[in-house]
Each structure stands twice: as C-alpha cells, then as structure tokens.
C-alpha cells in the first residue's frame, strides 16, 4: 500500500501551549485532529517556528481553534497542514479561535512534528 499524505486539521484542534526561547516559538496542539488513511485521529503536535514572534502573550490556554492558515515560501495551507512539513523562508501562522479572537505567529521557518501515540476517533468519508 502506498504511503499516503496526511494532515492536521486546524479547525478540530486545540491550542494548548506556546513556549518561547532565544531561537524559536513552539506551539503545541493538544490534541491535534489528524487525517490519515481516511480516518480521523487525535494526537499531539508541535509546530516550531524559528525566530518566531507572536501576539499570544496574554492568551488564556487551552483554546479551541475554529480556523487557520499557514503561509510559507513553498505554499499556502488553509485549515489543513499537510505532513510532514518542514519549510524555510518567511512563515506566517494565523489561528482564529472559537472565542472570537485570533493569534498570529511569524518567523523564518516552520517544522511540524507529531508527538506520542495517535488515538482513533472516526472514519472520515
């Protein structure tokens, strides 16, 4: 069976944590809703934005994401982030929150990885 691409759906994911250090901003989705092989899975994900700057300093976490997009030098992703994803060049991540607010992150590159075990949620038509 061929290895099919999979993706994180921002709409059904939750922003759980934002960490900063001198080199990057790390954004943890817990859980992230992952589409894989026609099924929906729950799994933690981390987005690392090198040189990241954000406007999420006073954001009460966790918060559900209602929509979002990621712009990179290689393309624009709306709501679905195709994995694996490791893009250089300027990046902008914009997340709209169920609370009505929004948050955005900018940086020099982005790398997205899944963490831990995936838990099956549902078959996706």
Long-range contacts (C-beta under 8 A, 24 or more apart in sequence): 4-36, 4-37, 5-82, 5-83, 6-34, 6-35, 6-36, 6-37, 6-82, 6-83, 7-34, 7-35, 7-80, 7-81, 7-82, 7-83, 8-32, 8-33, 8-34, 8-35, 8-45, 8-80, 8-81, 8-83, 8-112, 9-33, 9-34, 9-35, 9-79, 9-80, 10-65, 10-67, 10-68, 10-79, 10-80, 10-81, 10-95, 11-65, 11-66, 11-67, 11-68, 11-79, 12-40, 12-65, 13-45, 13-65, 14-62, 14-63, 14-64, 14-65, 15-59, 15-61, 15-62, 15-63, 15-64, 15-65, 15-95, 15-97, 15-103, 16-61, 16-62, 17-61, 17-62, 18-54, 18-56, 18-59, 18-61, 20-52, 23-50, 23-51, 24-48, 24-49, 24-50, 24-51, 24-52, 24-107, 25-49, 25-52, 25-53, 25-54, 25-105, 25-107, 27-93, 27-105, 29-65, 30-62, 31-119, 32-114, 33-121, 34-83, 34-114, 34-118, 35-80, 35-124, 36-118, 38-123, 38-124, 39-120, 39-121, 39-122, 39-123, 39-124, 40-120, 40-121, 40-122, 40-123, 40-124, 41-118, 41-119, 41-120, 41-121, 42-118, 42-119, 42-121, 43-114, 43-115, 43-116, 43-117, 43-118, 43-119, 44-114, 44-115, 44-116, 45-112, 45-113, 45-114, 45-115, 46-112, 46-113, 46-115, 47-93, 47-110, 47-111, 47-112, 48-110, 48-111, 48-112, 48-113, 49-91, 49-93, 49-105, 49-106, 49-107, 49-108, 49-109, 49-110, 50-107, 50-108, 50-109, 50-110, 50-111, 51-107, 51-108, 51-109, 52-105, 52-106, 52-107, 53-105, 53-106, 53-107, 54-103, 54-104, 54-105, 54-106, 55-103, 55-104, 56-103, 56-105, 59-101, 59-103, 63-97, 63-98, 63-99, 64-97, 64-98, 64-99, 65-95, 65-96, 65-97, 65-98, 66-96, 66-97, 66-98, 67-95, 67-96, 68-93, 68-94, 68-95, 68-96, 69-93, 69-94, 70-94, 70-110, 72-110, 81-112, 83-112, 83-114, 84-112, 84-113, 85-110, 85-111, 85-112, 86-110, 86-111, 86-112, 87-111
